[in-house]
Amino acid sequence: MENFLSLINVRSIEANLTGETMKFRYTSVFSIRGVSLPSDEGEKELVVDSKAAFRAFLTTQPDPHMFEGDRSLAVMGLIMRGIFRFKPTSDEFKEQIANAVEDIKDKRQKEGGSHPFLVIVAEGEVATLQPEHEKDAEDFIVYLDGADTAKIRAEFEGRITALLNSIVSEAGNVIGIRKLSDAVIFFREDGKPVYSYTFSTGTLQSYVSTPLTDDQAQAIDELYRALATDTILQRVQRLTRSSFEIQGDPFRSFLAAWSALEIFVNKVFKKYETAFFDSMLEEGHLEAQRKYLERMRNVMKGKYRLVDKFAVISFLLMPSTADQDLQTVVEAKKLRDKLFHGETVDEKKLPVERVQDLVIRSVRLHIKQG
């Protein structure tokens, strides 16, 4: 780092004690495998959450939305390779940046393939940065040790997870999610972008993409708003997202989905147990039958197995598929137990998609039921 600082002839910046703020824009781009845009649409709005300054849309052209992020990443690459030493106004400097940006765009396009890109944009304000060093590169500013952008990313992580799970749940054909770009850019009062860096030591699947309809886009927005404010199932949401983001690793994807299902069942079971017995007691049973049901309920407290709990939940949430869903849970649990006991299991036969489907359907119906 000392070598880099000497190369660019940085100047120290005095601490800003004015209490002023500066704007930031956090942009993240994902590839969503299994979803496509209608042939006559180049972009589809999914979520506009004005209260949280959070927007998400599908597009075939993500590059315009990622220009500053791509250029910031290009600058970082030059810094790390020790070649960020040209005068900011020189043609050589500008050529280096432009070439690096094109490489980043090409890589994103190759990784994204023919799928539409999910672009997420979040905005806000932070206290004016107090960098150790600043470099004015004419079209942008470089701050070194100016801000920990991880805190900004963490601020929106829950909403991004809620959005991704909403897409998986409502689109119906998603088989994989992959983050392609991720950037936090700051803006001075005059609108000039600021790139802030903090330095510290230390299986191919066959599928068919389906066009996302307007109804599905609306459903995604509605489910996102419910999931984004949910405080009970946050870990379930994180694990579900993780299951879809893990590429080419059915073992980890299965375990993430199974863990999400298991936590969901344990979190919500009490509510459905009460509803289950209450519905039975309300059906005009004789007094002796009512007493038996109450006794059975008391005896079973603390003795339910996971499969028993899921049976009650699925009976109330998804009665039309309850038998089939219960069979999936039984089979998946056997495989999970084998894995945990060190037995050999053919990873290609793990019911990843079926368990993922169970999780997203269960969570969606539970949330919508209120």
Secondary structure, DSSP 8 states (H G I E B T S, - for coil): -HHHHHHHT-EE-----S--EEEEEEEEEEEEETEE--TT-SEEEEEEEGGGTEEEEEES--GGGGHHHHHHHHHHHHHHTT---S-TTSHHHHHHHHHHHHHHHHHHHHHHTTS-EEEEEEEEEEE----SEEEE-SSSEEEES---HHHHHHHHHHHHHHHHHHHHHHHS---EEEEEEEEEEEE-TTS-EEEEE------------EE--HHHHHHHHHHHHHHHT-SSSHHHHHHHHHHHH--S-HHHHHHHHHHHHHHHHHHHHHHHHHHHHHHHHTS---HHHHHHHHHHHHHHTTT--HHHHHHHHHHHH-GGGHHHHHHHHHHHHHHHHHHHTT----GGGS-HHHHHHHHHHHHHHHHHH-
